[in-house]
Amino acid sequence: MLLIDKYAYLNKLASVHPLEKMTFSLGLLILSLIMRDERISLITFFVMSAFIILGAKIPAKYYAKLLLLPGFFLLSSLVSMLISIAPTTSTLPAYIWSFPLNGWTIFIGRASLVTAQQLFFIVLGSISCLYFLILTTSVQSICYVLRQWRIPTLFVELVELTYRFIFIFLDSMQKIHLAQQARLGYSSPMQWLRSVSMLIAALLVEMFQRSRELNNAMEARGGETVYWQNDVIYNTKNWVGIATIFILLIIYGGFF
């Protein structure tokens, strides 16, 4: 989480206007979801990955590690979608593989394979769009654009507060965990279980106290959040490039 935030501020595309990056990433995300075309999703993945690695200069090894986490959940979902079970006496739909077992038949249907394949490419393209946004744009800039889009203030402030508390949570967890290790709190399985339960309880108390302090601080200045945004300008070339990519993908999806 800390490394993602570091790259969001220090990448080579950090000086690009956040509205351009959000329009580009969310536009391709919506286009991929609407068209639901495997080729469009695959092209979106390669385009976004190229911008992340070559444009923003995010290390390819780190980007690959980020893809592993959603990739694990995606593959586990695909397995449950591919494999079907039916009684041996029932008539099976069109399938490519089957295995009888104790009065039941485990099989992979052709329709399930097509659905799983389509889902895989759509999710892959969508993940790359979201990674492009979070690796090249800070949360502060994203909230700035959300305010420009007239998103309800309550929602934007909740996003900012939630993001802030992630780092407060991590900092408190590291300090408590270090103190427990210094007292040999993880020297045995029973000690490990006891220390983890105490860690969770201490974090809950800490978060309640921090939230109360933050609420008092906000009320002291009238309940309004203070935010700041770098002076960045729009780039006509970027908008032309974004429009060109959108048009080419729409034409490609329409003709092929």
Buried (B, 14 or more C-beta within 10 A) or exposed (E): EEEEBEBBEEBEBBEBBBBBBBBBBBBBBEBBEEBEBBEBBBBBBEBBBEBBBEBBEBEEEBBEEBBEEBBEEBEEBBEEBBBBEBEEEEEEEEBEEBEEEEEBBEBBBEEBBEBBEBBBBBBBBBBBBBBBBBBBBBBBBBBBBBBEEEEEEEEBBEBBBEBEBBEBBEEBBEEBBEEBEEEEBBEEEEBEEBBBEEBEEBBEEBBEEBEEEBEEEBEEEEEEEEEEBEEBEEEEEBBEEBEEBBEEBEEBBEEE
